[in-house]
Amino acid sequence: MENNTKIRKPIAILDCNNFYASCERVFNPKLESVPIVVLSNNDGIIIARSNEAKAIGIKMGDPLFKVQHLIDSYGVKAFSSNYTLYGDMSRRVMSALEYFVPKVEIYSIDEAFLSFEGFERENLTEYCKELRRKIKQWTGIPVSIGIATTKTLAKLANRLAKKNPEYQGVLNLYDYDDNTPFLKATDVEDIWGVGRQYTKLLRSKGIYTALDLSEANEKWIRKNMTVMGSRTILELRG
């Protein structure tokens, strides 16, 4: 159900899809739909994958020799990392964002938080779909956008937007009164700030999804996951 009377301001995160692999495609369009991996500085470890490479079972952090049989069998193109290129493409994307958003907070080489304060009455879903189209047109980089009332929820929305084609690259949780279905669809390990060790701890206590974590005892979370864990719970609650 949509809600047009929000108190919190909408915030979004834009994430460049498979960024290093996408950068390689910008300068070689023949690589479109071809499985791509990008390797670490010594060409030993896989640090980025296109969707096609993910689909054939290549995992982030795999040693190259371990998946050489997949690379040979499926015609995977492997590239040495080119951080000069990736940095330049990142600057292009971030500069393009300034045409559409009044406040851009760069979070990493391929992510930025976007403040949509003052846009509350706009159709943010359509606005961000147009933003996504323009970024692809101007830079060649495909992106996904998640919108919500907190950064943690925006990151969650972004992940779902990237994984589910039905959202066409944009998921706007700001327009929903009840985020329960989206929280239930997110594994606890996929929540921003919940690492491997905390995932083990939470699962040992029967906390398996973002919804479970949002409903957890805040005092116990603060004790075992510090104030940052407590903040995560509050942000999941909106």
C-alpha positions as CSV (number, residue, x, y, z in Angstrom):
1,M,0.0,0.0,0.0
2,E,1.4,3.4,-0.9
3,N,1.9,6.2,1.6
4,N,2.3,9.8,0.6
5,T,2.6,11.2,4.2
6,K,6.2,10.2,5.1
7,I,8.0,12.1,7.8
8,R,11.4,10.7,6.9
9,K,13.1,12.0,3.8
10,P,13.7,9.6,0.9
11,I,17.3,8.4,0.4
12,A,18.6,6.2,-2.4
13,I,21.7,4.3,-3.2
14,L,22.9,3.8,-6.8
15,D,25.2,0.8,-7.5
16,C,27.0,0.2,-10.7
17,N,26.2,-3.4,-11.8
18,N,29.3,-5.7,-12.0
19,F,31.3,-2.5,-12.3
20,Y,34.7,-3.7,-13.4
21,A,33.2,-6.0,-16.0
22,S,30.9,-3.3,-17.2
23,C,33.8,-0.9,-17.7
24,E,35.6,-3.5,-19.9
25,R,32.4,-3.7,-22.0
26,V,32.2,0.0,-22.5
27,F,35.4,-0.1,-24.5
28,N,34.7,-3.4,-26.3
29,P,30.9,-3.7,-27.1
30,K,31.6,-7.1,-28.6
31,L,31.8,-8.4,-25.0
32,E,28.1,-7.8,-24.5
33,S,26.5,-11.1,-23.3
34,V,30.0,-12.7,-23.1
35,P,31.0,-14.1,-19.7
36,I,33.7,-11.8,-18.2
37,V,36.0,-12.0,-15.1
38,V,38.4,-9.4,-13.8
39,L,41.5,-10.6,-12.0
40,S,43.5,-9.2,-9.0
41,N,46.8,-7.3,-9.5
42,N,48.8,-10.5,-9.8
43,D,46.1,-12.1,-12.0
44,G,45.6,-14.9,-9.4
45,I,42.2,-14.2,-7.9
46,I,38.8,-13.3,-9.5
47,I,37.6,-10.0,-8.1
48,A,34.7,-9.2,-10.5
49,R,32.3,-11.2,-12.6
50,S,29.6,-10.4,-15.2
51,N,26.2,-12.0,-14.7
52,E,27.1,-14.6,-17.3
53,A,30.2,-15.6,-15.4
54,K,28.2,-15.9,-12.2
55,A,25.6,-18.1,-14.0
56,I,28.2,-20.7,-14.9
57,G,29.3,-21.0,-11.3
58,I,32.4,-18.7,-11.0
59,K,32.5,-17.2,-7.5
60,M,34.0,-14.0,-6.2
61,G,37.5,-14.8,-4.7
62,D,38.0,-18.0,-6.7
63,P,41.6,-18.6,-7.6
64,L,42.0,-18.5,-11.4
65,F,43.5,-22.0,-11.6
66,K,40.5,-23.4,-9.7
67,V,38.0,-22.3,-12.4
68,Q,40.2,-22.6,-15.5
69,H,38.1,-25.5,-16.8
70,L,35.0,-23.3,-16.7
71,I,36.9,-20.4,-18.4
72,D,38.0,-22.8,-21.2
73,S,34.7,-24.5,-21.5
74,Y,32.5,-21.4,-21.7
75,G,34.8,-19.0,-23.5
76,V,35.1,-16.7,-20.5
77,K,37.1,-13.5,-21.2
78,A,39.6,-12.8,-18.4
79,F,41.0,-9.3,-17.9
80,S,43.8,-7.9,-15.6
81,S,42.4,-5.2,-13.4
82,N,42.8,-1.7,-14.7
83,Y,42.2,0.7,-11.8
84,T,43.0,3.8,-13.9
85,L,40.1,2.9,-16.3
86,Y,37.8,2.0,-13.4
87,G,38.5,5.3,-11.6
88,D,37.9,7.3,-14.7
89,M,34.6,5.6,-15.3
90,S,33.6,6.1,-11.7
91,R,34.2,9.8,-12.0
92,R,32.0,9.9,-15.1
93,V,29.1,8.2,-13.4
94,M,29.4,10.4,-10.2
95,S,29.6,13.6,-12.3
96,A,26.5,12.5,-14.3
97,L,24.5,12.0,-11.1
98,E,25.0,15.7,-10.2
99,Y,22.6,16.6,-13.1
100,F,19.8,14.8,-11.5
101,V,20.4,14.8,-7.7
102,P,21.1,17.8,-5.5
103,K,23.2,15.9,-3.0
104,V,25.5,13.0,-3.9
105,E,27.5,11.1,-1.2
106,I,30.1,8.9,-2.8
107,Y,30.3,5.7,-0.8
108,S,32.7,3.6,-2.9
109,I,34.1,3.5,-6.5
110,D,30.8,2.1,-7.7
111,E,28.2,3.3,-5.2
112,A,26.7,6.6,-4.1
113,F,24.0,7.6,-1.7
114,L,21.5,10.1,-3.2
115,S,19.5,12.5,-1.1
116,F,16.0,13.1,-2.6
117,E,14.9,15.7,0.0
118,G,12.4,17.9,-1.7
119,F,11.4,15.2,-4.1
120,E,8.8,13.7,-1.7
121,R,5.9,14.5,-4.1
122,E,7.6,13.3,-7.2
123,N,7.2,9.8,-8.7
124,L,10.6,8.7,-7.5
125,T,10.3,5.3,-9.2
126,E,9.9,6.8,-12.6
127,Y,12.4,9.5,-11.9
128,C,15.1,6.9,-11.0
129,K,14.2,4.8,-14.0
130,E,14.9,7.8,-16.2
131,L,18.1,8.5,-14.2
132,R,19.2,4.9,-14.8
133,R,18.5,5.2,-18.5
134,K,20.5,8.5,-18.7
135,I,23.5,7.0,-16.8
136,K,23.6,4.1,-19.2
137,Q,23.3,6.4,-22.2
138,W,26.0,8.8,-21.1
139,T,28.5,6.4,-19.6
140,G,27.6,2.9,-20.8
141,I,27.4,1.7,-17.3
142,P,24.3,-0.2,-16.1
143,V,23.1,0.7,-12.6
144,S,20.6,-0.4,-10.0
145,I,18.8,2.0,-7.5
146,G,17.2,1.3,-4.2
147,I,15.1,4.0,-2.5
148,A,13.8,4.0,1.1
149,T,13.8,6.0,4.4
150,T,17.1,4.8,5.7
151,K,20.5,3.8,4.2
152,T,20.2,0.2,5.4
153,L,16.8,-0.2,3.7
154,A,18.0,1.6,0.6
155,K,20.9,-0.9,0.4
156,L,18.4,-3.8,0.8
157,A,16.1,-2.4,-1.9
158,N,19.1,-2.0,-4.2
159,R,20.1,-5.6,-3.8
160,L,16.5,-6.8,-4.6
161,A,16.3,-4.4,-7.6
162,K,19.5,-5.9,-8.9
163,K,18.4,-9.5,-8.4
164,N,14.8,-9.3,-9.7
165,P,14.2,-8.2,-13.3
166,E,10.6,-7.4,-12.4
167,Y,11.8,-4.1,-10.8
168,Q,13.6,-3.0,-13.9
169,G,16.6,-1.9,-11.9
170,V,14.7,0.3,-9.4
171,L,12.9,-0.6,-6.2
172,N,11.3,2.2,-4.2
173,L,10.5,1.1,-0.7
174,Y,9.7,4.7,0.3
175,D,6.2,4.3,-1.2
176,Y,5.3,1.3,1.0
177,D,3.7,1.3,4.4
178,D,4.7,-2.3,5.0
179,N,8.2,-3.5,4.1
180,T,7.6,-7.0,5.6
181,P,7.7,-8.9,2.2
182,F,11.0,-7.3,1.3
183,L,12.6,-7.9,4.7
184,K,11.4,-11.5,4.6
185,A,13.0,-12.0,1.2
186,T,16.4,-10.8,2.4
187,D,18.9,-13.2,4.1
188,V,20.5,-11.8,7.2
189,E,23.9,-12.3,5.6
190,D,22.9,-9.9,2.8
191,I,22.1,-7.0,5.2
192,W,24.5,-4.0,5.0
193,G,27.0,-4.3,7.9
194,V,26.3,-7.9,8.9
195,G,29.5,-9.8,8.2
196,R,30.3,-13.5,8.3
197,Q,30.8,-13.8,12.1
198,Y,27.7,-11.9,13.0
199,T,25.8,-14.0,10.5
200,K,26.9,-17.2,12.3
201,L,25.9,-15.6,15.7
202,L,22.5,-14.5,14.4
203,R,21.6,-17.8,12.8
204,S,22.5,-19.6,16.0
205,K,19.8,-17.6,17.6
206,G,17.2,-18.3,14.9
207,I,17.6,-15.0,13.1
208,Y,17.7,-15.9,9.4
209,T,16.2,-12.9,7.6
210,A,16.1,-9.1,7.7
211,L,12.6,-9.4,9.1
212,D,13.9,-11.6,11.9
213,L,16.6,-9.1,12.7
214,S,14.2,-6.2,12.7
215,E,12.1,-8.0,15.3
216,A,15.1,-9.0,17.5
217,N,15.6,-7.9,21.0
218,E,17.4,-4.6,20.8
219,K,19.3,-4.9,24.1
220,W,20.6,-8.3,23.1
221,I,21.7,-7.0,19.7
222,R,23.4,-4.0,21.3
223,K,25.3,-6.2,23.7
224,N,26.4,-8.7,21.1
225,M,26.7,-6.5,18.0
226,T,27.5,-3.1,19.6
227,V,25.7,0.1,18.9
228,M,26.1,-0.5,15.1
229,G,23.9,-3.6,15.4
230,S,21.3,-1.6,17.3
231,R,21.4,1.1,14.6
232,T,20.9,-1.6,11.9
233,I,17.7,-2.8,13.7
234,L,16.3,0.8,13.9
235,E,17.1,1.4,10.2
236,L,15.4,-1.9,9.2
237,R,12.4,-0.6,11.0
238,G,12.5,2.6,9.0
